[in-house]
Amino acid sequence: QVQLVESGGGWVQAGGSLRLSCAASGRPPSRYAMGWFRQAPGKEREYVAVISRSGGSTYFADSVKGRFFISRVNVENTFSLQMNSLKPEDTAVYYCAAKDTIYNYAYYLGSTDYDYWGQGTQVTVSS
């Protein structure tokens, strides 16, 4: 089992930046692919970014490509989402998630792919 706790959410004006962090405890995080998802009111949860076990492979949703960056530091049991040039449509609750996998692979884009979830952190972008 792994426990995930997000931090770093908040309010920001359009064009600003926020950095979300996810602290993992329990089993070594290096055995998990890690993803960030978000859910806006009235919408389904959608993937934002995924990083492989080693950090060598990443995927980003088209809506955030070039603005968001994902990273991980396995020895520190943390991984992060740097969000730049934020837009009002980025407003959502952001969740980190972990997938237990033997593959050093990042193509896990569905919420049902993941085994563990954090509680979420609110990001609000005002226009």
Stockholm file with secondary structure:
# STOCKHOLM 1.0

chainA/1-127         QVQLVESGGGWVQAGGSLRLSCAASGRPPSRYAMGWFRQAPGKEREYVAVISRSGGSTYFADSVKGRFFISRVNVENTFSLQMNSLKPEDTAVYYCAAKDTIYNYAYYLGSTDYDYWGQGTQVTVSS
#=GR chainA/1-127 SS CEEEEEECCEEEETTCCEEEEEEEEESCGGGEEEEEEEECTTSCCEEEEEECSSSCCEEECTTTTTTEEEEEEGGGTEEEEEECSCCGGGCEEEEEEEEECSSCCCCCCSGGGCSEECCCEEEEEEC
#=GC SS_cons         CEEEEEECCEEEETTCCEEEEEEEEESCGGGEEEEEEEECTTSCCEEEEEECSSSCCEEECTTTTTTEEEEEEGGGTEEEEEECSCCGGGCEEEEEEEEECSSCCCCCCSGGGCSEECCCEEEEEEC
//
